[in-house]
Amino acid sequence: MAAPTLQQPSYLLANLKADSTTKTLIQRCQDLVKIIDDYPAKELHLIFPWLVESVFGSLDGIIAGWNLRLLHSRSNEFNIVLEFLNPSGPMMKLVYKLQAEEYKYEIPVNYLPGPVKACIQEGVLPDCPLFHNKLQFPLSGLLTLNLALNPFEFFMFNFASCLITPKIYPQGHHGSSTDSAYFVLVDAYLKYFLPSEGNVPPSPFSDSRGSVTAPSPRSSSVSFAGYGVHSPSLLKHHIFHQPSVNADPSAQEIWRSETLLQMFVEIWLHHYSLEMYQKLQSPQVKLALLQYRLSMSSMPCQPYAPPGSGTLHTYQVLLPFHSPPPLWGLLEEPFSPTEEHVLVVRLLVKHLHAFSNSLKPEQLSSSTSSPSAHSHAHTSPLEEFKRVVVQRFVQQKLYLFLQHCFGHWPLDASFRAVLETWLSYIQPWRYTGEKTNPQPDQNRTVPDKWESFVQENLLMYTKLFQVFLNRTVRTDLVNAKNALMVFRVAKVFAQPNLAEMIQKGEQLFLEPEHVLHHRQPRGYLTPGQGGSFLSSRQRVVTDMVFRVKSHVYALEGQDCQYKQMFGTELRGAVMKLIQIIAQARQTAKRISDHSNEVAANNSFLSWFGMGSSDPNNTFNGTEPEESGECLKKTHEFLDRALENLCQIFKLNQGQLTQLISNLGSSQDDGNCKQLPDCIQGENGLILTDLGRRQIISGLRRFDIHYQGDPELQPIRSYENALLVRLFYRISSLINDRFEGHMNALCSRPDFLGRLGRHYLADPDSSTQLKQSPVSRRTLERNRQPRLSLRPLASYRTLLLLLLFYVFGALLSFGPASSTLLLLAGGFLYGLFMALFGDKLKTH
């Protein structure tokens, strides 16, 4: 548990710990409200670390706390907890009360995300300004390093860590719902501290200057510019020349918004591999990028800085306890985000888009039209924060987070959460808050004003689309949920004007640098200064090129090998995907047709013997969600996905039709009944990689049949369990008693032998089914002749017998006469099959 450095004995803390085991959660919340109101900050300071841990759980996961991720709206405690923890509730009142006194609380460095922890333990200060000036240097070793956080930072750190810390929950419970108390609180904190309308409400407690003290006096350049090095030069120029935050009283409250966002981003998204972290932290990459920026976007009002001067200290600061680098492999942490984690990240992405898009139009236009600092003289700190929040704070880490999820998430329908998070980020125009007439998705044109966003996030569109293609070709598209994901992506990228924006961004990135240097004039002069309008246009183009190149180099490194989304290689991958989609459509149609036939045969008439009661009469490969309406949806989703892919990549409809028709003609019924690709092994058939892909895509399948003793099959729903067990015992006694006579009778080659084999032998004994990879010993097993009475336990058979005896009673036949008549009919049927059965089989 994180605690103050010098903790005094507290009777209040002892009483609260005792009450935590005897009182209900509702009673404890009521007591805490009174304590927070009545006690001074000096007493509350001693209980604060314990209270935070008891609410959110311990950072090591041993203490579960209040189980906010399992607390749903159906619980009686739900509303009480939300009222206590909401942004203007008693708990936050306690935070502000302690914040005014400038108390500090320690967090061990070991509980930081893996890359940040490794960076600090190596002696390098991380990029994020959240961790600057907060390290407590111990006298004994590096592993006892702590971060000294103020009360607000300490509270938000524990709240954010609650999502990713593995907890020991009761069996059968898991936190993955969007109506949990934790999810609702995240939404409430985002709306409160990152408001789309108005300003952040001031703190109820104030110091002598009229507001809660910020963590440390600093300019906004520390906060904004410290996040990433791939921001546009215009934004960077403005923020670097902005007056101190503390000069404006309204800016005092911005630090809470920054702290909340930085905590969420660092704790939830900063878990990519250490190899990637090393690349992003490499000073060589950052120096090269800075030199490129200075050479491409230098302006007359900015003094020329020699490449690399002062930049090593800016981007990689060695801490006083710098030591030889540890083994990176020992610091590697496994990262497997849960579906709940991804859903919360999506909530963050959606809110940040809405927050950024709430920027006033006049501020937005001034920020893009004039680079001078004078045009931003009246920009409030919150409005300035909105301009840079997505690109500076979220883009890099979210890209790496999504890339990790795309590469490691299981190939099942749960990937939908990751997919929707990605699609939410690349569609900021959905969260503008504009009340316009809803248009169909296919006719909703992406406004031109979002072109700069697409260019500055080019890899979010192109690289992740390529990774998605690689996933899709390995998934079962017959499944309606997987088909829906393909349709969703195709529909988003098919929005009018989006593909053109992506193509233009790729062209800007591929622009040769020597051409840019040739185009660029020595100074950007306005027409009044002797320049020309052409030079102004060249300046805009050069700045656009810089935006794209700096974005790609910052995320992938200077030596990245960029693959064009609309290039030849990816076009071939799209054609392969189209073939797989067409194959899945054929398979879905075949499964649907077969299911309809089976359903028709198993109607009410099957009770009268006109249908099949064979337990193996199922179409293998189908699942509950792959039948009926789901298969119709699969066909619809895949059809629309094909249309959208043709629209995105400008594919020839005639060629596409010919490709699908050729595929359909090659997959006739005979081909569909072929086995998957196998090789003959020592114990039977062994699937190859091609065979596995054929099964996954539904192209081929094994005809699975029951190979065990038919008498020992599980009791079916259409059988009477008592009769099945009774008849099995009777038939077993008869078979054991007359086994030798049965074998002798069935082994005779004459008419009596054929009649005995009809009644006693298993009909499938002479057929060796090599339709599934079972052992050779099982396939070659000879079944002994036996008497089976199990068919008499079927409800259908019992109903037919009942109807037969009722019909006989109507004709004045007694039970004995009806039984003799039934046995005579069965005997005559056996004689007929013994005489003509072989001829009927050949025909």
N, C-alpha and C positions, 0 to 999 in steps of 0.2 A: 504494500500500500504506500502510495506517495504521501509524504507527511512533511511538515515544517522541520527545519533543521534542528531547532531546539523546542521540543514539545513539553509543555508543563502539564502536570496532572490536572484533570478536569472532571469535576463531579458531574457536570452536565453531560459530558461524553459517556461517563460510566452509566448514568441513568438511561440515556438513549440506547446504549448497547443492551441494557437489561430489558427495556421495553420492546426491542426488536424481536425478542423471542416469545413475548407474552401477548402483545397487542396486535390487532389486525392492521393491515396496511392503511385502511381508512382512518383508524384512530391515530396511527403514527403521523399521518399527514396533517391531521388537525392539530396535534401537539406541536409539530414542527412550525406550523404557521404562527402559533402564539410565541414560540421561542424566537423565531426570526424577528418578530415585531418588538419583543420586550427586551431581549438581551443585547448588550453592546458588542461592537465588532471584535473586541479583545477576546470575549468568550466564544463568539461564533467562529473566530479564526481557528480555534483548537478542534472544533467538531467538523469543520468543512471537509477535510480530506476523507474522513470516515464516512460522512454523509454522501459524498460523491460516489465513493466505492460501493456503499450499500444500495445506491440507486442504480448505477450503471454496471455494477459488477467489477471484479478486480481485473487488472490488465493481463494477468496470467490465466484468467478464465476459471479459476477455482471457485470464486464466489460469483453466483449468477445474478445477484442484485434483485431488482424488481421484475426481471424478465420482460422488459418492454417489448421485445420482439415477439413474445407469445401472448401479450395482453391485447385482446381484441374488443371490439365495440360491444360484444355480447356479455362481457364481464361487468360485474357491478363496480369494480375498481377502476374501470377505464376512464370515466369522466373525472374522478377524483385525481388520478395521476396526471391527466392532461392539464387540469386546472393548476396543479402544484408546479408543473414543469414548463408551462407555456411561457413565451418570451416576456410577458409582463406579470408572471406569477410570483409566488413567494420564493421559489428557488433562485430565480434570476434577481429578485430583490436582495437576497443574501449575497449573490455575486457582486452586485453593485456596491453593497454596503462594505464589503471587504476590499473592493477595488479602490474605493476612496481612501483607504488607509495604506494602500500600496504594499500589501502582503505578498509574499512569494511562496510557491509550493513546488516541490521537486518531482520530476519524472525521470526514472532511469533511462539512459540512452538505449538500453537493450529493448525497450518497448517501441522504439521508433521503427518505421518501415525499413526493411533490409538494406536497400541502397543508401539511405541517409545514415543509418547506423554504421555501415561499412565506411562511408566517407568520413564521418567524424572520427571513428576509431583509427583511420589511416592518418588523421591529422590534417584533413582538408575541410575547410568551411563549406557547407552546402550552398547551393545557389539560392535556395529559398530564404528570404530575409526573416522568416518566422523564427528561425533558429539562431539568428545573429545576436550576439551579446547576451546570451542566456546560458551558456555552458558554465558549469561549476567545476573547476579544476581540482581534483583531489590530490592528496599527497601520496597515495598508494595505488599505483596501477591505473590502467586505462579502462578496465571493465567496470569501474564504479562511477563512471561519469554520469552526471545528472544534468537535466535542464531545469532552470529556475523560471517558472511561468507565473504570470499574474493570475488572479482568480478567474478572470474571464477565459484566458487561454487554457488554464487547467481544466475548467469545466467543459469547454468545447473539445479539448483533446480526449477526455474520457468519454464524452458523448459520441464522438466520431469513432473511437476505438471500439465502442460497444458493438458496432455492426460487424467488425471483422474478427473480433476475438472469439476463438472457439469456446463455447460454453457447454457445460454438462446439463442438458435439458432433460426433463422427464421423458420416459420412453413413449414414443408415438407423437411427440410434439416436435415441430420444426417451424422456424420463423421464415415464411416465404409469402406472407399475405400483405397486400397493400392497405389493409385496414387495421394493421397493428398500431399500437401506441407509438412505437418508434418511428414508423413511416409517417404518421400524422404529425409528430413533433418535428421531424426534418422539414416537412412542408411548411409548418408554422414558423420555424426559425428562418427559413429562406425568405418567406414573405415579409417577415418583420424586419430583418436586417438587410435585405436586398429588395426594397420596395419598388414596385413598378410605378407607383404614384406617390408623390410626396417625399418627405425625408424620413430618415431613421428617427424614431421617437427618442427624445433625450432621456438620460438616466434620471431616475427619481432621487439619486443622491449626488451631491456636488461638492467640490472642494472650493477653495477660496476664489478660484478663477471662474467658477460658474458651471463647470462640467466635470465629469469623471476624468481623472488623469489618464492620458494616453500612456501606453507602455513606455515610450521613450520619445523625447523630442526628435523628430526626423522630418525630412522633406519627403514629398510623395515620390521623388525619384528613387528613393531607397525601396519603397514598396512596389512601385510599378515596374521600374526599369530593372529591378533585380530579378524579375521573372522572365527568363528567356532572353535571347539575343536576336530573335527573328521578327521584331516588330517593325512596322513601317517607319521610315525616317521622319515623316511629318509628326507622328505621334511621339516618337522619342524626343524630337527637338522641343516640342511643346512641354513635355513633362520635365525634361531636364532644366528648363528655364522657368518653371512655375515657382512662385514664392513658397515659403515654408508653410506647412499645414497649420502649424500652431499660430500663424498670423491671422487665420480666419477662424472665429469661434465655431462656425458651422462645420468646419473640417475636423473638429475634435471628435465628432461621433463617427467619422468614416473609418477609424481604426478598428472598430468593432466589426464592421462589414468585411474589411480586409482580413481580419483575424479569422472570422468564421469561414470565409471562403478558402483561405489558405489551409486551415486545419482540415476541412473536408477534402480538398484536393490532395494534400500530402498523405493523409491517412487512408483514403479510399482508392487513390489512383497510383500512388508512387510505389508500385510493387513489381516493376519490370525487372528483367534479368540484370545482374551486375555487369555483364559484358556490355549490354546496351548503355548502362549508366556510365561506365568508363568512357565509352565513345562520346557520350554527350558531355561529360565532364572534361574531356581532353582539351587542354589549352590550345593545342595546335589547331583543332577544328574551329574553336572560337576566335583565335587570332586571325586565321585565314578568312573567316566570315566577316570579322570586323574590318579587315583590310579591304575586302571586296566592297563592303558598305561605304567606307570612306572614299574609295575611288569612284564609286558609281553615283553617290548622292551628296557629294560635297556641295556646299552652298556658300555664297559670298559672305553671309552673316556668321558663318562658322569658321573659326580659325583652323588652319590645316594641322592635323595631328599626324606625326610620323607613324607608319604602320607598326602597331604593337607597343607603342609607348604607353606605359602605365596599365596595359590591359592584363598582364599576368596577375598583378595584384588585385585587379578588379574582379576577375573571374575565378581565380584559384588562390585563396588566402590560406597560407600555412598556419595552423594553430600552434600555440607555444609548446605543446607537448608532442610535436610532430615526431613520428617514429617510423621505422622501416615498415613498408606496406605489409599487412598480414596476408595470409593465403586467402584469396577471394573465394575459393571453393568451400572453405570452412564456414564462410559467412552467407552462403547461398541459402535462401529461405524458400520453401515450397509455397507456391501461390496458386490456389484454386478458388477463384471467386465463386460464391454461391449465387443462385438465381435471385435471392433477396438482395444481395450486394449489388447486382447489376440493375435491379429495378430501382434502387435508391439512387444509383448513379444516373439513371435515365431521368429521374425526378429532378436531380441537380441540373442536368443539361437543359431540360425543358424550361426550368425557371430562369436559368442564366440567359437563355435566348429571349425570354419575355422581358427580363430585366434590362438587357442591352437594347432591345428594340423599343423600349419605352423612352429612349433618348429623344429630347425635343427636336423637332425638325430643323429649327433654326440653328441649334447647336451642331446637329449632324451635318448640315450644309456648310457651315462655317469651318468645320474640321476638315472637310474634304476639298474646299475651294481655295482656301488661303493657308499657306504654311506659316505665316508670320505669327508671332506670339501675341500681337496686338488683337488679333481676331478672337482670341480666347480670354480676353481680359475679364469677361463677366461669366465665365464658365464656373459653375459650382463644383466643389470636389466630388459630389455624388454623380453629377453628369459626366465629369471626366472619368470617373471610375467605370461608368457604364460603357464608355467608348472603347476601353481597353480590356474589359473583364474577360471576354471569351478568348481572344487571341493571346493575351499575356499570361493568364492564370491557368487555363484549362487545356488549350489545344495540344501541347506537346505530350503531357501525361495521359490525356484521354486517348490520343492516337496510339500510344504504346500499350495502354490498357486494352483497347479494342483489338489491337493486333495480337496480343497474347491470348485473348479469349477466342478469337477466330482460329488460332492455331491449336489450341488445347481443349476446346469445349467438346464434349461428346457429340457424336453425329446423331442426335435425336431432336425431338421437337422442343426440348427445353432451350435450345439455342435461340428461340424466338425473342427472349428477353434481351440478349446481346444484339440481335438484329435490329430491334426497335430502338435501342439506344443509339446505334449507329445512324439509323434513318432519321431519328430526331435531331441529331447534331447537324447532319448535312442538309436539313430543311429548316433553316431559321425563319423563313418567310411564313411558316405555319404558326408562329408565335408572335405575330405583330400586334395582336389585339384589335385589328381593324374589323369593323362590322360591315363586311361586304356580302353581296349575294353569293351564296355557295354555288360553285361551279363543279361540274364533273372533273374528276382528277385528270382525265385525259385532255381536257380543254383548259386546265389551269396553267397559264403561262407564267414562268418564273420571271419576275420583274428584273429589268436591266440593272437596277441599283444593287442587286446581289452579286453582280459579276466580280467585284473585288473580294467578296467573301469566298466565292468559289476558287478564285486564284490563290488566295492566301491559305486555303485549306485543300489544295489540289490533291495531296496524298490521301486525304480522307475519302475522296471520291474514287481515285484511280487505283491506288495500291490496295485498299481494302476491298474494292470490287473484284480485283484479281484474286485475292485470297478467298473471297466468297465463292468465286467460280471453282476454285480447287476443292472447296468443301462440297459444293453441290454435286459434282460429278461422282462423289463417293457416297451420297445419301440415297435412300429409297424414296424416289419421287412418286411412287404409287401411293404412299401415305399422304393423306390429304393435308396434314399439318406441314409436312416438308414442301409439298407443292405450293401451299399458301405462301411460304417464305420466299420461294423463287418468284412468285407472282408479285409479292410486295416490293421486292428490289427492282424488278423490271418496270413496275408501274412508276416508282419514284424516279428512276433515271429516264423514263420516257416522257417526263413532263416537258412540254414545249420550251425551248430556249436553253434548257439545262445542258444537253449534250453539246450544243454550240459553245457555251461558256467553258466547259471542260476542255474542248478542243482548242479554244483560244488560249487557255492557260497552259496547255502542253506546248503550244507553239511558242509562247513567251519563254518557257523554261528552256526550250531547245534553241533559242536564239543565240548564235555564236557571240562570245564576248568581244572578239576583235571588231565585229560589226558595231556593237554598242559603243565601243570607244571611238570608232570612226564617226558615228552619228552624234556623239555627245559634244556640245560646244564647251569651251573652257569656262564659261560662266553662264548662268541662267539670267538673261537680261530681258526685262519687259520691253515692249515696243517703245515706250517713252525713254528708255535708257539706251536706245540704239539697237535693240534686239529686233526680233521678228516673231510673228505669230507661229511660224514653223518651229522655231526653237522651243516655244512653249509646248507645242504638241510633242516634240521629241522628248522634252523633259517628262511629260506624262507617261509616254511609252517606256522610257528608261526606268522610271519609278515603278511601273507595273512589272517590268522584267525583274527588278530587284526584289519586289515583294514575293514573286513566285520562287526565284532562285534561293533567296534566303530561307523561305519556308522549307523547301525540299532539303537543302543542305543542313539546316538545323535539326531536322528529324531523321535524316538518313545518312548524314555525313558527306564530306566533300567528294568521296570516292564512290558514291552510290551509282548503281547501274539502273537507270530509270527505264521502265518498260511502258510504252505508250498504250493508253487504254484503247485507242482507235488504230493501233498498229497492226501489222500483219500477223504477228505471233498471237496476240490476244484475240484477233478475229478468228483464227483457227480454233482457239479454245472455245469461243462462243459457238462455232459450228458444231464442235463436239458436244457441247451442252445441248444444242438443239436436237441432235440425234438421240441423246439420252432422254430428253423430254418426249420426243416422238415415240421412243420405245416404251416409256412409262405410260403414255396415253394408250398404246396398243394393249399393254398388259392390264391396265385398269378396265378397259372395255371388255377384255376377255374374261376377267374375273367377274365383272358385273353381269355379263351374259350368262356365265355358268351359274352364278348365284341365283339369278332369276329362274333358270331351269330347275335347279334343285328346289327352290321355294315352290315352284309350281308342282313338282312331283310329290313334295311332302305336304300336300294339302290334306283336307279332311278325307278325301277319297283313299289316301294311303292307308287309313285304318282298315279298309276293306281289301288290302292286299295289292292295291294298284300302284303303290309307291315302294321305294326302297327303304328298308330298315337297316341297311349295312352301316355299321358304325364308322367304317372307313370311307364312306361316301361323302367326302368333303373335299373342297378345292384347297389344296395345301398352299400355304403362303399367305392366306388371308388372316387378318386380325379383326377384332370387333369393330375398330374404327375404320376398317377398310371394307365396308360392305354397305350396300344400299345407297343412302343419300351421300355418304362420305365419298364413295367412288364417283358419283355424279359431280360432286364439288371438285374432286381431283381433276377430272376431265376439263371442267370449266376453268380452273386455275391454270392448268398447263396450256390450254388454248389461248388464254389471254396473255400468259407469259410469252408465248411464241410471238404473238402480235407485237407486244411491246419491245421484245428483243429485235425484231425486224425494223421497228421504227427507230430504235436507238442507233443501231449499226448500219442503217440504210441497206438492208439485205434485200435482194431481188426476190419478190414474192413467187415468181415462176420457178426459180431454182429451189426455193424452199419447199414448194408444193411437190416438185419432182423428187426431192430428197425424201420427203415423208412417204410419198407413194411407193418409191423403191423399197423403202424400209418395210412398209406394210406388206408388199407383195412377197418379200423374202421371208417374212415371218408367218408362214401359213400354219395350218393346224399341225401338219406333220412335223414341222420344225419346232413348234412349241412343245411337242411331246418328247423331244430329245432330252437326254440327260445332260446335266451340267458337265463342263469339261473336267474329266477325271483321269487319273492314271491308276493302273492296277498295282496294288501293293501286296505285301505279304499276307495281310489279313482282310483284303477286300479293296474297294475303291477308295481313292484318296483325292480330295478336291484340290485343284490347282488354283492359282490366283485368279485366272480367267473365270474358272467355275464359280468362285466366290462372288465375283462381280456380276456374273449372270444371275445368280440367286438373289443378290441384293436388288438388282434392277428389275427382277421379276421376269427375265427373258426365258429362263429354264428352271426346272424344279425336279425334285425327286418325288415319285409317287410313293408316299409313306403308307405302309400297311402294317397292321399288327402282326408280329412274327412269333408271338408267344402262344401259350395254350389258350385256345378260344374259350374254354370253360372258366378260365381265371381272369377274364377281362373284368374291368370295373363294372359294377351294376349300373345300368343305364336308367335314365328317368322314365323310360317307357316300360320298365320291368318291375315286377313285384319282388322286393328284396327277400322276403320270407320264402317264396316259391323258388327263387333262384338257388338259395342255399339248400333247400329241401331236395330239389331235383338233382343238384350236384352230388349230394350224398348218395341218393338212390342210384344214379348212373355210375358213380365210382364203384359202388358195391357190385353192380352187374358187370362192369368192365373188368374188375379184378377177378371176379369169379369165373368168367367165361372168356378170358383173354386169349387162351390158346385156341379155343374153338373159333373165335372171331378171326384170328390170323389165318387159320387153316381155310376157313370159308372164303375170305377175301383173296387168298393167294391162288385159288382155283381159276383156271383159264376158261371154264365153260360158262353157261348161262347162269347157274347158281352163284358163281363167283362174281359175275357182273352185278347180279341182284344184291348180293351181300355188300359189295363196294358202294352201291348206291345208298343203302341205308346206314352203313356203319363207317365207311371211310370219310375222311375230311375232304370236301370237294377241292380244296386248294393244295392237297398233298402232292399232286403230280406237277404242280406249277412252281418253279423256282423263280422267285421274284428278285431280280437284280436291279431294282429301282432305287435302292438306297444303300449307302456304304456300310453295310453290316458285315459281320465276320463271315468267312467262308464256311466255318463250322455250323453257323446258324442256318445258312442257306441250304446246306446239303443234309440237314437233319430230316430223317424220315419219320413221319408221324404214324403212330400205330392206329389201327381201326378201333373205333369206339362208338358207344351209344351216347347220344347227346339228347337230353330232355330239356335243355335250357330254353329252346323256342317256345315251350309250353308256358313259361313264366312271363311271356310278353303280354301286356295288356291288350294289344291288338289281337293276339291269338285267342286270349280268353274271351274277348268280345265276339270274335267270329264263332267260337264254339257255342257261346250263349245264344247267338242269333240262329245257329244251325239247330240247336235243340228246341228253341221256340218255334222255328219253322216246322220241325218234325212233329211237335205237339199239335200244331194247327192242322197237320195232315194225319193226325191220329196215330203217330208213331210214339211208342214209349221210349224211355231213356235207353233201355237195352237195345231196342231195334235201331235207334239212331246211332248208338255206339258201334254196332256191327256194320251198319251202312257206312259209317265214317272209316272204319278200319278196312272195309272192302274197297272203298274208293282209293284209300292210300296205297293199298296193295296193287290195285290195277294201274295206278299211276307209276309205281315202281317197276312193274312189268313193262310198261310202255317205254320208260326211260332206259331200261336195261336192253331192250330190243333195238330201239332207234336213237338212243342218246348219242352214240358216236357219230352217226350220220348228221344229226342236228348240229353238232359242234363244228363239223367240217363246213357246213353251209353258213 
